Amino acid sequence: MSGRPRNSYGRIGNPIWDTKDGELCKLRAQKPPVPYKECARLLGVTIGQISGHVRMLRERADPSARKKRAKRAKPAEKRERLDDGTLPPLIVPPPIEVAEMRRLTYAELPDGACVYDIGGGKFCGRDNEKGKAFCPEHCAIVYQR
């Protein structure tokens, strides 16, 4: 058993708040409630301590007020290893052959032209696929699944 005092809930208490809980509740119960900044000044603690403690008191009074924590993302699946313990080589798709590009600057691009950036301020410029911003070959590169 710890030598620290226990609060009324049977938990080991924080000596700062064991004596100031009632004062904080009285300050926040006033109409209008005393702002956090003023509470912090009167009780000799920081605004962050006040806001955290008020949230804890609310959650204690109404457990449904507790915010749901976001679930962590699942880790990526591990790749299976070969018998010798090494990883198999990654399968790289073959390069996509792109028909002759027009190599236009952005100002030269007509409406309905592929806007795939090929570097150096130049763009593909071929006719784009219906409803897309790129030609069919560049759509295959940009919209990979």
N, C-alpha and C positions, 0 to 999 in steps of 0.2 A: 504494500500500500504506500502510496506516495505521501510525502509530507505536505503537499499543497492542499489548500482547503477545497472542499467540494461545494458546488453550488446547490441550489434547491432541487435541481434535476438529477443529482447524484453524480454529475460529471465533475472532473477536476476543473475548477473555475479559473477564470482570468482575473487576477486581483484588481485590475483596473476596472473591469465591468461589474464585478460582484457588488461594488459599492455604488456604482453610477447607473445601474439599470433603471432604478426607480426614478432618478432625476431625469434621465433621458426620456423615459416614457411620459413623464409629466410635461416636459418641454414640447414633445411632439404631439401631445394630446390637446394642447391649447388650440383655440380657434382664433385666427389662423395659426397653423403650427409654426414653431420657431424654426427658421432656416438652419440647414446643416452647419453653415459657417458660424452662426451665432452659438449653436449647441456646442460645437467644437471649442469655441473660445471660452464658454462658460464652464465646460467640463475639463478643459486643459488637455484635449486630445486633437488628433488631426481630422480633417473633413473625411478622408478615406476611411478612418476607423469608425466614424459616425455612420457613414452610408453603409458600410459592411455590416455593422451591428444592427442597424435598423432593418436591413434585409433579412438578417438571421432571425430577428424577433418576429418579423412578419411570417417567415416560413415556419417558425415554431408555433405560431398561433393558427396558421392556415397552411397545412402541408401541401395543398394543391397549388399554392402560389409559387412553389419551387419550379424554377425553369428547367426544362429538359435539356440535358447536355447532349451535344451533337455526338453521334456515333463516330468512332474513328474509322478511317478508311481501312479496308482489308489489305493486308500486304499482298504484293504481287505473287502469283504462283511461282514456285521454284521450278526451274527447268530440270528435267531428268538428266542424270549423268550417264555417261557410257560406262562399260565394265571397268575400264582403267581409271575411272574417277574424273575424267575430263568432261567438259561440256561439249555437246555436239555443235558443229558449225551452224551459224545462223543461215537460214535460207534467204538469200537476197534475190528479189525479183529481177528479171532481166530489164535492162534499160528500155524505156518506151521510145520508139522511133517517132520523132516529130517531123512532119512534112516541112517543106521549106517555109521558114518564118519570114515575115516581111520586115522585121526589125525597125519599127517606127518609134519616134518619140511620143510622149503622152499627148502633146499638142497635135500631132499628125494622125492620131488614132481616129478612124471614123466610127460612127455609132454602130454597135453590133460587132465590134472587133475584139479579139482575145486580148485581155489586159495582163497576161502572164509576163512578169518582169524577168527579162533574160540578162539583166545586168547592164551597167554602163548607161543607164537612163533610157534603155531601149525595151520595147515590148513586142510580143509575138505579132499581133496585128491581123492574124487570120480570122475568118468568120467564126463567131462563137456558136456554141451549142445552144439550142433554143432554151431560153429561160436561165441560162448560165452566163457567167462573165468570161468563160474560157472556151477555147476550141476543144473538140473531143479528146485530143491527145493530152492537152494540159489538164482537162477535167479528170482524166485517169490519174494524174500525178497529185493534183490538189485535193480531190475528194476520195482519198484512199480510206478504206475501212479497216 
